[in-house]
Amino acid sequence: MSKGRVKIIIGAAAAAAVLAAAGMSLVITQQDEYKLIRQFGKVSRVIENAGVSLKIPFVERADTLPKQTLLYDLPPSDVITRDKKTMISDSYVLWRIADPLKFAQTLNSSIANAETRINTSVYNATKNAISSTDQDEVISGRDEEMTAAVMEAIQPGLSQYGIEIELFEIKRLDLPDDNKEAVYERMISERNNIAATYTAEGNAEAQVIRNTTDKEVSIQLSEAQQQAEILEAEGEAEYMRILADAYSDEEKTDFYSFVRSLDALKASMAGGDKTVILSEDSPIAQLFMGE
């Protein structure tokens, strides 16, 4: 082989080695990831911004961690209420790596390790929240209060691992299938008892109102009847006074007697053909004879 050809081969090999070394020294960071640069296994620096960086070939290596929000769906678990009843909690969290250096140092950059920590923290917080609530209250619906209580409890403990919980939600908080029907029947019975109590109280109050109204009506009728009797007595008294005044004057007395005689005559002639016989000294006969 000629010397010139050997030089060409050596030059090509050297260029390939240089290109390989250059490629190994480049670190390309995407928008949705962190790059951890490790030197002999220890993290020497963290690249958080997207772009191209350099590392020392064969001495440093780059590991990747996700920067986006992650979903962890917790497995359903049994929890005990304050009144010692079993319920099933099924929930999920949205989380992200907020501090990649802490995450790498405490969890060895493992997503699986992180999910184990999240599962333990959420389960303990949910268990504590449920254990301070009766089963009836849980079934009646206190999800927002419980969610807030769990969120408040889990975040401080997970911060030490570089984890930030963005959202915690309970998908299902239900009874075990074997006693669900019995609990619902008991709750229905309790609600019916409460409804019956309200109905009885309403009927009693309505009866009190009716009795009070009837009493007031009776009083008003009695007062009205009493007032009517007073007015009637006053009318009778006025009538007797007028009548007494009429009889106190001789002329008025004669005229009244005459009018009464005419009324009697009129009454006696009612009906068919009748004949009235009057004495000559009768005031009515005298009236008819023109005296």
Secondary structure as UniProt FT lines:
FT   HELIX           3..25
FT   STRAND          26..29
FT   TURN            31..32
FT   STRAND          33..39
FT   TURN            40..41
FT   STRAND          42..47
FT   STRAND          51..54
FT   TURN            57..59
FT   STRAND          60..66
FT   STRAND          70..73
FT   STRAND          77..80
FT   TURN            82..83
FT   STRAND          86..97
FT   HELIX           100..107
FT   TURN            108..109
FT   HELIX           111..131
FT   HELIX           135..141
FT   HELIX           143..159
FT   TURN            160..162
FT   STRAND          163..174
FT   HELIX           177..248
FT   HELIX           250..268
FT   TURN            280..281
FT   HELIX           283..289
//
